[in-house]
Amino acid sequence: MLIIGIAGGTGSGKTTVVHQIMNELPEAEVGIISQDSYYKENKNLSFDERALINFDHPRAIDFELLVAHLKELKDEKTVQQPVYSFVTHNRTEDTITTHPRKVMIVEGILILANPELRDMFDIKVYVHADSDERLIRRMKRDIAERGRDMDEVLSRYQNTLKPMHQQFIEPTKAFADIIIPNDKYNTVAIDVVRAVINQRIL
C-alpha cells in the first residue's frame, strides 16, 4: 500500500489537490482518510465548552486512532472511520466503512506534525497558499458550511488559527517531499505525484 500525506494550512486548497491527483486514477485503487474525521471525542463537555477547543493544536487530534487505522488498512483490514460534526464540535454516531486500497491519501493540516504518522507516509506533500487567500477561503467555508458569522471567523483566525499555523503547521513544510503552490500553475507537481501513484498501481 502506498500512503500519501497531504498537509497545508487551513484553506490552502488541500482538498482541491486531492481531487486533482485522483482525477484519471482508477477510483477502486485509491482511498482517502481525512484528519478532520479524527478530532477527539468530547462527549463529556458541554457545547459551549466544546466550542472553545483549539482545533488547530495537535492535541485536538486522535493521532493514536488514525495511526492504528492506517496500520490495519496496511494489513488488508477494513476500518470504521469516525465522522466528525463541525456544527456540534463532536463525533457523530456514524462511521464510514473504509476498505484497504493500493493507494491511501491522508489529508489534514497537522498530519506532518506527528512523527509516527509522518513516518508512515511514502510521499509527503505540503500545499502552500498565501495567508490572505487562506483567510478568504476559510471565511467563505465557515460561513456557508459551518454556521459561523464573520466576527467569529475573524476572531478565531487572529487568536487561534494564525498563531497555531505559525507554531505547528508552517514548520512541517520542512518534512515535505513535494511543496505544491496552490494556484493554477501547480499542474507539474500534481503530475509528478500522479505518475508515482500510477507506477505503484499498474
C-alpha positions as CSV (number, residue, x, y, z in Angstrom):
1,M,0.0,0.0,0.0
2,L,1.3,3.4,-1.0
3,I,0.4,6.1,1.6
4,I,0.5,9.7,0.6
5,G,0.2,12.5,3.2
6,I,-1.1,15.9,2.0
7,A,-0.7,18.7,4.5
8,G,-1.0,22.5,4.4
9,G,-2.7,25.3,6.3
10,T,-6.5,25.8,6.6
11,G,-7.9,27.0,3.3
12,S,-4.7,26.2,1.4
13,G,-6.6,24.0,-1.1
14,K,-5.6,20.5,0.1
15,T,-9.0,19.1,-1.0
16,T,-8.6,20.5,-4.5
17,V,-5.2,19.0,-4.8
18,V,-6.5,15.6,-3.6
19,H,-9.2,15.8,-6.3
20,Q,-6.7,16.8,-8.9
21,I,-4.4,13.9,-8.0
22,M,-7.4,11.5,-8.1
23,N,-8.6,12.6,-11.5
24,E,-7.7,10.0,-14.1
25,L,-6.7,7.4,-11.4
26,P,-8.9,4.3,-11.0
27,E,-11.4,5.0,-8.2
28,A,-11.3,1.5,-6.9
29,E,-7.5,1.7,-6.2
30,V,-7.4,5.0,-4.2
31,G,-8.9,5.8,-0.8
32,I,-9.0,9.0,1.3
33,I,-8.7,9.5,5.0
34,S,-9.3,13.0,6.4
35,Q,-7.6,14.2,9.6
36,D,-10.8,16.1,10.3
37,S,-12.6,12.8,11.0
38,Y,-10.2,12.1,13.8
39,Y,-10.8,15.0,16.2
40,K,-11.1,13.6,19.7
41,E,-14.4,12.7,21.1
42,N,-15.7,15.3,23.6
43,K,-18.9,13.9,24.9
44,N,-18.0,14.9,28.5
45,L,-18.0,18.6,27.6
46,S,-21.0,20.9,27.0
47,F,-21.5,22.6,23.6
48,D,-20.1,25.9,24.9
49,E,-17.0,24.1,26.3
50,R,-16.5,22.2,23.0
51,A,-16.8,25.5,21.1
52,L,-13.7,26.8,23.0
53,I,-11.5,23.8,22.0
54,N,-8.4,24.8,20.0
55,F,-8.9,22.6,16.9
56,D,-5.7,23.8,15.3
57,H,-3.5,22.3,18.1
58,P,-2.1,18.7,17.6
59,R,-3.6,17.6,21.0
60,A,-7.1,18.0,19.5
61,I,-6.4,15.1,17.1
62,D,-6.7,11.4,18.0
63,F,-3.5,10.5,16.2
64,E,-3.4,7.2,18.1
65,L,-6.6,6.0,16.4
66,L,-5.5,7.4,13.0
67,V,-2.2,5.6,13.1
68,A,-4.0,2.4,14.3
69,H,-6.4,2.6,11.4
70,L,-3.7,3.1,8.8
71,K,-1.8,0.1,10.2
72,E,-5.0,-2.0,9.9
73,L,-5.5,-0.9,6.3
74,K,-1.9,-1.8,5.5
75,D,-2.7,-5.3,7.0
76,E,-5.6,-5.5,4.5
77,K,-8.2,-5.0,7.1
78,T,-11.3,-2.8,6.8
79,V,-11.7,0.1,9.4
80,Q,-14.6,2.2,10.6
81,Q,-13.6,5.8,10.1
82,P,-15.3,8.2,12.6
83,V,-17.5,11.0,11.4
84,Y,-17.0,14.5,13.0
85,S,-19.5,17.3,13.0
86,F,-18.1,20.9,13.0
87,V,-21.6,22.1,13.8
88,T,-21.8,20.3,17.2
89,H,-18.0,20.1,17.7
90,N,-18.2,16.4,18.3
91,R,-18.1,13.0,16.7
92,T,-21.4,11.7,15.5
93,E,-22.7,8.1,16.0
94,D,-22.0,7.4,12.3
95,T,-18.9,5.8,10.8
96,I,-17.5,5.4,7.3
97,T,-16.5,1.9,6.3
98,T,-13.1,2.2,4.7
99,H,-11.6,-0.6,2.7
100,P,-7.8,-1.2,2.0
101,R,-6.7,0.2,-1.3
102,K,-3.4,0.2,-3.3
103,V,-3.1,3.9,-2.5
104,M,-4.4,5.8,0.6
105,I,-4.3,9.6,0.7
106,V,-4.3,11.1,4.2
107,E,-5.1,14.8,4.2
108,G,-5.1,17.4,7.0
109,I,-3.5,20.5,8.5
110,L,-1.5,18.7,11.2
111,I,-0.7,15.3,9.7
112,L,3.0,16.1,9.2
113,A,3.3,17.3,12.9
114,N,3.0,13.8,14.3
115,P,6.3,11.8,13.9
116,E,4.7,8.3,14.0
117,L,2.1,9.2,11.4
118,R,4.7,11.1,9.3
119,D,6.9,8.0,9.2
120,M,4.1,6.0,7.6
121,F,3.9,8.3,4.5
122,D,5.7,7.2,1.4
123,I,5.2,10.6,-0.1
124,K,4.7,13.8,1.9
125,V,3.1,16.7,0.2
126,Y,2.6,20.3,1.5
127,V,0.1,22.6,-0.2
128,H,1.2,26.2,0.2
129,A,-1.1,29.2,-0.2
130,D,-0.8,32.9,0.7
131,S,-2.2,33.7,4.2
132,D,-4.8,36.3,2.8
133,E,-6.0,33.7,0.3
134,R,-6.4,31.1,3.1
135,L,-8.3,33.5,5.3
136,I,-10.8,34.3,2.5
137,R,-11.4,30.7,1.7
138,R,-11.8,29.8,5.4
139,M,-14.3,32.6,5.9
140,K,-16.4,31.6,2.9
141,R,-16.4,27.9,4.0
142,D,-17.1,28.5,7.7
143,I,-20.0,30.9,7.0
144,A,-21.5,28.7,4.3
145,E,-21.0,25.2,5.7
146,R,-20.4,25.6,9.5
147,G,-22.9,28.2,10.5
148,R,-20.3,30.7,11.7
149,D,-20.6,34.5,11.4
150,M,-17.8,36.8,10.1
151,D,-16.8,38.2,13.6
152,E,-16.5,34.6,14.9
153,V,-14.3,33.5,12.0
154,L,-12.0,36.6,12.2
155,S,-11.7,36.3,15.9
156,R,-10.8,32.6,15.6
157,Y,-8.3,33.3,12.8
158,Q,-6.5,36.0,14.8
159,N,-6.5,34.3,18.2
160,T,-6.1,30.6,17.2
161,L,-5.6,29.8,13.5
162,K,-2.8,32.2,12.7
163,P,-0.6,31.5,15.8
164,M,-1.2,27.7,15.5
165,H,-0.3,27.8,11.8
166,Q,3.0,29.6,12.6
167,Q,3.8,27.3,15.5
168,F,2.6,23.8,14.3
169,I,1.8,23.8,10.6
170,E,4.2,26.0,8.6
171,P,7.3,24.3,10.2
172,T,6.1,20.9,8.9
173,K,6.8,22.2,5.3
174,A,10.4,21.1,6.1
175,F,9.3,17.5,6.1
176,A,7.6,17.6,2.7
177,D,9.0,15.8,-0.3
178,I,6.9,18.0,-2.6
179,I,5.6,21.5,-2.0
180,I,2.7,22.5,-4.2
181,P,1.9,26.2,-4.7
182,N,-1.9,26.3,-4.7
183,D,-2.6,28.2,-7.9
184,K,-3.4,27.3,-11.5
185,Y,0.2,26.6,-12.3
186,N,0.6,23.6,-10.0
187,T,0.0,21.0,-12.7
188,V,3.6,19.8,-12.9
189,A,3.7,18.9,-9.1
190,I,0.3,17.2,-9.5
191,D,1.5,15.2,-12.5
192,V,4.6,14.1,-10.6
193,V,2.6,12.7,-7.7
194,R,0.1,11.1,-10.1
195,A,3.0,9.5,-12.0
196,V,4.4,7.9,-8.8
197,I,1.0,6.6,-7.9
198,N,0.4,5.2,-11.4
199,Q,3.8,3.4,-11.2
200,R,2.7,1.8,-8.0
201,I,-0.7,0.6,-9.0
202,L,0.0,-0.6,-12.5
